[in-house]
Structure formats: structure tokens, C-alpha cells
Amino acid sequence: MEVTLLEATDDPEDLVCKAARNDYSDEFVGGQSLEATMETVEGDSLEAKKETLIGHLLEHGHFGPFEHPQITFAVEGVSRSCMAQITRHRHVSFDVQSMRYVSFDEVDPDDVRAGEMVVVPPSATDPDWVGRNQKGDADEDDIERREEIFRDTVADAVESYQELLDLGMPPEDARFVLPIGTKVNMVMSMNVRMLMHVADMRAAADAQWEIRTMTEELLDIAADWCPITFDHYEREMKNRKNRLAP
């Protein structure tokens, strides 16, 4: 999996502060500098004032101003299982690689067995991995057999898919035999509030490992983009299921 920043609002925390101060300002924030807009906020510098205001907004549940800045990510190589989970979130926009128009007729099934095209869960190969709802312990023989079954099954599925294509079945129908672990690429856009909500749900300890890994990568990018906001989120809010969804 790889997560890449495609596009993001410039100076997102300036925008959050302008939007928030608009609610209490006698003056029109669109006609004044940020310094003038923040004049009455506590702090010895503009940066300190932004920290004060953003912290106050987050602590008091005033999340509306965080809906203005937008960020767009490109995500490569997530399973369709992970894609199905993330696309359940409202107020996130998605474009997902289409398996109706993109066919995998050139992929070697032996490469699939080795890890190409399909995400391999850690529980298929790691004897120390403990997953949610796992029943019982597995010894080395169990893990070896588990990996063998997994790799053979996904390779056989791809081979059957390609044979169906050769027999004239359209990709949109042949894809029905492919595993839910098949990798896809997607582009997704959201605002800051929604990103924090996604993190509440998908970076949590009870989230599945793949979407949790993806969400942590989103947060790493967000920490550079909105440093005050996500520093506060990491310290004070993360893992508390804040229910930030609109």
C-alpha cells in the first residue's frame, strides 16, 4: 500500500481560524488580514493565537470550521475489502479503479501466488499474528497449510478469471470470481473534520489491520498539513471515538 498527497487547501489552519472568528466578528473577515481577525484571541504571536483558537474549538466540539479545508489522497494497492470499509463513510468523495474497464489478463498467476495483485493478510503467513475474533492458536504446521491454501486459492481464482476472459466473458462479469483481497487504487477527498472522524473509527485498535495502516498514513500526511489540529487530535482526542461525523 502507498498513500500519496494529491492536493490540499493552502494554509488550512488560517482558513479554520477565519471561519471560526467570522461567527463572533463585527467586521467582515473577508476584508481584513488574519492578524486583524485574530487580534482579540489570546496569544503572544499569531501562531500562539492559532493554537489557542484551534484548541478551544476542538475542546468544545465546535467542529464546523474544520469542514472548510479539503485534502485529496491517492491510495495504491488496497484490497477491495479495505475499499468497501472506507467507502462506507459519508462526506468523503471517491474514485476507485474500475474492474469493469481494467482487466488483469497479463498478470501471471504464479506472481499472484507470490503476492502480486492480491493483498496477503498477515494471519496467512505470520505465526505470531493474532487477529480479531481469531479462534484458537495455530501451530507451525497450521500456518504453513494456511499460507498454502491462501496462495493457491488466489492464484487459481486469477487463472480462472483469465480463462473466462479468453472465453469471451466481459471483464465486468469475469471479475466475480476474483477474491475480495484483489488490489485496487483509489482517490479520495475529505475535509479536516471528516478525516478526524475517519481516524476515530479506522485507526482504532478494533479496526482491521489494513484500514488501520492506511488511516495512520493519512494522519502522517495530515500532521504536516494541519500541524496544530492534528497535534491536538493525537494528544487529546485520538482513540476516544469522538463521533465527529456531521
LINUR-V62543 format. One record per residue. N is the residue number from 1. RES is the residue in one small letter. OMEGA is omega in whole degrees, -180 to 180 (NA if undefined). Layout:
# LINUR-V62543
n=N res=RES omega=OMEGA
n=N res=RES omega=OMEGA
This chain:
# LINUR-V62543
n=1 res=m omega=174
n=2 res=e omega=179
n=3 res=v omega=-177
n=4 res=t omega=174
n=5 res=l omega=177
n=6 res=l omega=-174
n=7 res=e omega=178
n=8 res=a omega=176
n=9 res=t omega=175
n=10 res=d omega=177
n=11 res=d omega=-173
n=12 res=p omega=-177
n=13 res=e omega=170
n=14 res=d omega=180
n=15 res=l omega=177
n=16 res=v omega=-178
n=17 res=c omega=178
n=18 res=k omega=-180
n=19 res=a omega=-179
n=20 res=a omega=-179
n=21 res=r omega=178
n=22 res=n omega=-176
n=23 res=d omega=-173
n=24 res=y omega=-174
n=25 res=s omega=174
n=26 res=d omega=-178
n=27 res=e omega=178
n=28 res=f omega=-175
n=29 res=v omega=179
n=30 res=g omega=-178
n=31 res=g omega=-180
n=32 res=q omega=-180
n=33 res=s omega=176
n=34 res=l omega=179
n=35 res=e omega=180
n=36 res=a omega=179
n=37 res=t omega=-175
n=38 res=m omega=-171
n=39 res=e omega=-175
n=40 res=t omega=179
n=41 res=v omega=-178
n=42 res=e omega=178
n=43 res=g omega=-178
n=44 res=d omega=179
n=45 res=s omega=179
n=46 res=l omega=179
n=47 res=e omega=179
n=48 res=a omega=178
n=49 res=k omega=178
n=50 res=k omega=178
n=51 res=e omega=179
n=52 res=t omega=-175
n=53 res=l omega=-178
n=54 res=i omega=176
n=55 res=g omega=179
n=56 res=h omega=-180
n=57 res=l omega=-177
n=58 res=l omega=-179
n=59 res=e omega=-176
n=60 res=h omega=175
n=61 res=g omega=177
n=62 res=h omega=-170
n=63 res=f omega=-177
n=64 res=g omega=-179
n=65 res=p omega=-179
n=66 res=f omega=177
n=67 res=e omega=-176
n=68 res=h omega=179
n=69 res=p omega=-178
n=70 res=q omega=178
n=71 res=i omega=-179
n=72 res=t omega=-180
n=73 res=f omega=166
n=74 res=a omega=-178
n=75 res=v omega=-178
n=76 res=e omega=168
n=77 res=g omega=172
n=78 res=v omega=179
n=79 res=s omega=175
n=80 res=r omega=173
n=81 res=s omega=178
n=82 res=c omega=179
n=83 res=m omega=-180
n=84 res=a omega=180
n=85 res=q omega=-175
n=86 res=i omega=-178
n=87 res=t omega=173
n=88 res=r omega=-176
n=89 res=h omega=175
n=90 res=r omega=176
n=91 res=h omega=168
n=92 res=v omega=180
n=93 res=s omega=-175
n=94 res=f omega=160
n=95 res=d omega=-174
n=96 res=v omega=177
n=97 res=q omega=-174
n=98 res=s omega=175
n=99 res=m omega=170
n=100 res=r omega=-173
n=101 res=y omega=177
n=102 res=v omega=179
n=103 res=s omega=-176
n=104 res=f omega=-175
n=105 res=d omega=-178
n=106 res=e omega=-178
n=107 res=v omega=179
n=108 res=d omega=179
n=109 res=p omega=177
n=110 res=d omega=176
n=111 res=d omega=176
n=112 res=v omega=178
n=113 res=r omega=-178
n=114 res=a omega=176
n=115 res=g omega=178
n=116 res=e omega=169
n=117 res=m omega=-179
n=118 res=v omega=177
n=119 res=v omega=179
n=120 res=v omega=180
n=121 res=p omega=177
n=122 res=p omega=-178
n=123 res=s omega=178
n=124 res=a omega=-173
n=125 res=t omega=-173
n=126 res=d omega=-178
n=127 res=p omega=-179
n=128 res=d omega=-177
n=129 res=w omega=176
n=130 res=v omega=-179
n=131 res=g omega=178
n=132 res=r omega=180
n=133 res=n omega=178
n=134 res=q omega=-178
n=135 res=k omega=175
n=136 res=g omega=178
n=137 res=d omega=179
n=138 res=a omega=176
n=139 res=d omega=-175
n=140 res=e omega=179
n=141 res=d omega=178
n=142 res=d omega=-179
n=143 res=i omega=179
n=144 res=e omega=180
n=145 res=r omega=179
n=146 res=r omega=180
n=147 res=e omega=-180
n=148 res=e omega=180
n=149 res=i omega=-177
n=150 res=f omega=-175
n=151 res=r omega=179
n=152 res=d omega=-177
n=153 res=t omega=-178
n=154 res=v omega=178
n=155 res=a omega=178
n=156 res=d omega=-180
n=157 res=a omega=179
n=158 res=v omega=178
n=159 res=e omega=178
n=160 res=s omega=178
n=161 res=y omega=-179
n=162 res=q omega=177
n=163 res=e omega=177
n=164 res=l omega=176
n=165 res=l omega=179
n=166 res=d omega=-180
n=167 res=l omega=174
n=168 res=g omega=179
n=169 res=m omega=179
n=170 res=p omega=-179
n=171 res=p omega=-178
n=172 res=e omega=177
n=173 res=d omega=179
n=174 res=a omega=-178
n=175 res=r omega=-179
n=176 res=f omega=-178
n=177 res=v omega=-178
n=178 res=l omega=-178
n=179 res=p omega=179
n=180 res=i omega=177
n=181 res=g omega=180
n=182 res=t omega=-177
n=183 res=k omega=173
n=184 res=v omega=175
n=185 res=n omega=179
n=186 res=m omega=173
n=187 res=v omega=179
n=188 res=m omega=-179
n=189 res=s omega=179
n=190 res=m omega=174
n=191 res=n omega=-175
n=192 res=v omega=180
n=193 res=r omega=-178
n=194 res=m omega=178
n=195 res=l omega=177
n=196 res=m omega=178
n=197 res=h omega=176
n=198 res=v omega=179
n=199 res=a omega=177
n=200 res=d omega=-175
n=201 res=m omega=-166
n=202 res=r omega=172
n=203 res=a omega=-178
n=204 res=a omega=-177
n=205 res=a omega=-178
n=206 res=d omega=175
n=207 res=a omega=179
n=208 res=q omega=-172
n=209 res=w omega=-174
n=210 res=e omega=-179
n=211 res=i omega=176
n=212 res=r omega=177
n=213 res=t omega=180
n=214 res=m omega=-178
n=215 res=t omega=177
n=216 res=e omega=177
n=217 res=e omega=174
n=218 res=l omega=-179
n=219 res=l omega=177
n=220 res=d omega=178
n=221 res=i omega=-179
n=222 res=a omega=-180
n=223 res=a omega=175
n=224 res=d omega=-177
n=225 res=w omega=-180
n=226 res=c omega=-169
n=227 res=p omega=-179
n=228 res=i omega=-177
n=229 res=t omega=-173
n=230 res=f omega=169
n=231 res=d omega=177
n=232 res=h omega=-180
n=233 res=y omega=-179
n=234 res=e omega=-175
n=235 res=r omega=-166
n=236 res=e omega=-168
n=237 res=m omega=-173
n=238 res=k omega=178
n=239 res=n omega=178
n=240 res=r omega=-179
n=241 res=k omega=-173
n=242 res=n omega=179
n=243 res=r omega=-178
n=244 res=l omega=-175
n=245 res=a omega=177
n=246 res=p omega=NA
